[in-house]
């Protein structure tokens, strides 16, 4: 990911690459969690994905981010 993205690598791509590396699950398992293929994950990490990066960012942040969103009923809840 660092080679493909350089200094411009977004935080969500770092989350994606870390999910593949650190958690030991690999691209197949990460893709399954995102509801996508391992090729999708690979193309994102390599900065070769020609599709909707905003959608990819939403999927990754929801699955692996530790962010919260404000719910009018429950207050802050995890994005995931």
SERO-4910 file (N, C-alpha, C, O; in steps of 0.05 Angstrom, whole numbers):
BEGIN
 pado doro    nc1    nc2    nc3   cac1   cac2   cac3    cc1    cc2    cc3    oc1    oc2    oc3
  Unk    A     16    -24      0      0      0      0     17     25      0     12     44    -14
  Unk    A     39     25     16     56     48     17     70     53     -9     72     76    -18
  Unk    A     78     32    -23     91     35    -49     71     46    -69     78     64    -85
  Unk    A     47     37    -69     27     45    -89     16     73    -83     12     88   -102
  Unk    A     12     80    -58     -1    105    -51     19    127    -43     13    150    -47
  Unk    A     42    119    -32     61    139    -23     50    155      0     34    145     16
  Unk    A     58    180      2     50    198     24     20    205     22      9    214     41
  Unk    A      8    201     -1    -20    208     -5    -39    187      4    -63    189      0
  Unk    A    -29    165     16    -46    143     24    -66    153     45    -59    163     66
  Unk    A    -92    149     39   -113    157     58   -113    138     82   -104    115     81
  Unk    A   -124    147    104   -125    131    128   -141    106    124   -135     85    135
  Unk    A   -163    107    109   -179     83    105   -164     62     90   -169     38     94
  Unk    A   -146     69     72   -129     49     58   -110     36     77   -105     12     76
  Unk    A    -99     53     96    -82     42    116    -97     22    134    -86      1    141
  Unk    A   -122     28    141   -139     10    156   -142    -17    141   -141    -38    152
  Unk    A   -147    -14    115   -151    -38     98   -126    -55     97   -128    -80    101
  Unk    A   -104    -43     92    -78    -58     90    -72    -71    117    -62    -93    118
  Unk    A    -76    -56    139    -71    -67    165    -89    -90    171    -80   -110    183
  Unk    A   -114    -89    163   -133   -111    167   -123   -136    153   -126   -158    163
  Unk    A   -111   -133    130   -100   -156    115    -75   -167    128    -71   -191    128
  Unk    A    -58   -149    138    -32   -157    149    -33   -165    178    -26   -188    185
  Unk    A    -41   -146    195    -39   -150    224    -58   -171    234    -51   -187    251
  Unk    A    -82   -170    225   -102   -189    236    -98   -217    224   -112   -236    233
  Unk    A    -80   -220    206    -73   -246    195    -95   -259    179    -94   -283    173
  Unk    A   -115   -243    172   -137   -255    158   -133   -256    127   -146   -272    114
  Unk    A   -117   -239    117   -112   -238     88   -134   -225     73   -155   -217     83
  Unk    A   -129   -222     47   -147   -207     30   -173   -222     25   -194   -209     21
  Unk    A   -173   -248     26   -198   -263     21   -217   -258     44   -240   -251     39
  Unk    A   -208   -260     69   -225   -256     92   -234   -227     94   -258   -222    100
  Unk    A   -216   -208     88   -224   -180     89   -245   -174     67   -264   -160     72
  Unk    A   -240   -185     44   -260   -182     22   -287   -192     30   -308   -180     25
  Unk    A   -288   -216     42   -313   -228     51   -327   -210     71   -351   -207     71
  Unk    A   -311   -198     90   -324   -181    110   -335   -156     97   -355   -145    106
  Unk    A   -323   -147     75   -333   -123     61   -355   -130     42   -369   -112     31
  Unk    A   -359   -156     37   -379   -165     17   -368   -162    -11   -383   -159    -30
  Unk    A   -342   -163    -14   -329   -160    -40   -308   -182    -44   -305   -199    -26
  Unk    A   -295   -182    -66   -275   -203    -72   -248   -195    -62   -242   -172    -55
  Unk    A   -230   -215    -62   -202   -209    -54   -189   -192    -75   -171   -176    -69
  Unk    A   -197   -194   -100   -187   -177   -122   -194   -148   -118   -178   -130   -124
  Unk    A   -218   -143   -107   -226   -116   -101   -208   -104    -80   -198    -82    -83
  Unk    A   -202   -120    -59   -185   -111    -38   -157   -105    -49   -144    -85    -42
  Unk    A   -147   -124    -65   -120   -121    -77   -118    -95    -93    -99    -81    -91
  Unk    A   -138    -90   -110   -137    -67   -127   -138    -41   -111   -126    -21   -118
  Unk    A   -153    -41    -89   -154    -18    -72   -127    -12    -59   -117     10    -59
  Unk    A   -115    -33    -49    -88    -31    -36    -67    -21    -56    -50     -5    -49
  Unk    A    -69    -31    -81    -50    -24   -101    -56      2   -116    -42     10   -134
  Unk    A    -78     15   -107    -87     40   -120    -92     37   -149    -86     54   -166
  Unk    A   -105     14   -156   -111      8   -184   -141      4   -188   -150     -4   -209
  Unk    A   -157     11   -168   -186      7   -170   -198     30   -186   -195     53   -178
  Unk    A   -212     23   -208   -223     44   -225   -251     53   -217   -262     72   -228
  Unk    A   -263     40   -197   -290     46   -189   -293     68   -168   -276     85   -166
  Unk    A   -315     66   -154   -323     86   -135   -307     84   -109   -312     66    -92
  Unk    A   -288    101   -106   -271    101    -82   -286    110    -57   -280    102    -35
  Unk    A   -306    127    -61   -322    135    -38   -337    111    -25   -339    109     -1
  Unk    A   -348     94    -42   -361     70    -32   -341     52    -18   -347     42      4
  Unk    A   -317     49    -30   -297     32    -17   -289     44     10   -287     28     30
  Unk    A   -286     70     12   -280     82     37   -301     77     58   -295     71     81
  Unk    A   -326     80     50   -349     75     69   -348     46     79   -352     41    103
  Unk    A   -344     27     61   -343     -1     69   -321     -7     89   -325    -20    109
  Unk    A   -297      3     83   -274     -2    100   -277     12    127   -272     -1    148
  Unk    A   -286     37    127   -289     51    152   -311     38    169   -308     36    194
  Unk    A   -332     28    157   -353     15    172   -344    -12    184   -351    -19    206
  Unk    A   -327    -26    169   -318    -53    178   -295    -52    197   -293    -68    215
  Unk    A   -277    -33    193   -252    -33    209   -246     -7    224   -227     -7    240
  Unk    A   -261     13    220   -255     38    234   -266     37    262   -283     21    269
  Unk    A   -256     55    279   -266     56    306   -282     82    311   -284     92    333
  Unk    A   -293     92    289   -308    117    290   -336    112    300   -347     90    299
  Unk    A   -348    133    310   -376    132    319   -393    151    302   -382    170    291
  Unk    A   -418    146    302   -437    164    289   -459    171    310   -464    155    328
  Unk    A   -471    194    307   -491    202    326   -518    193    317   -527    199    296
  Unk    A   -531    178    335   -558    168    330   -576    185    348   -571    188    372
  Unk    A   -598    196    337   -616    213    353   -628    198    377   -636    210    397
  Unk    A   -631    172    374   -643    156    395   -623    145    416   -628    146    440
  Unk    A   -601    135    406   -582    121    423   -556    137    429   -540    128    445
  Unk    A   -553    160    418   -529    176    422   -507    166    403   -513    158    380
  Unk    A   -482    166    411   -461    157    394   -459    127    393   -459    114    414
  Unk    A   -459    115    369   -457     87    366   -434     81    346   -427     98    330
  Unk    A   -422     57    348   -400     51    329   -410     51    300   -432     41    294
  Unk    A   -394     61    282   -401     62    254   -403     33    244   -421     27    227
  Unk    A   -386     15    253   -387    -13    244   -413    -25    253   -418    -49    247
***
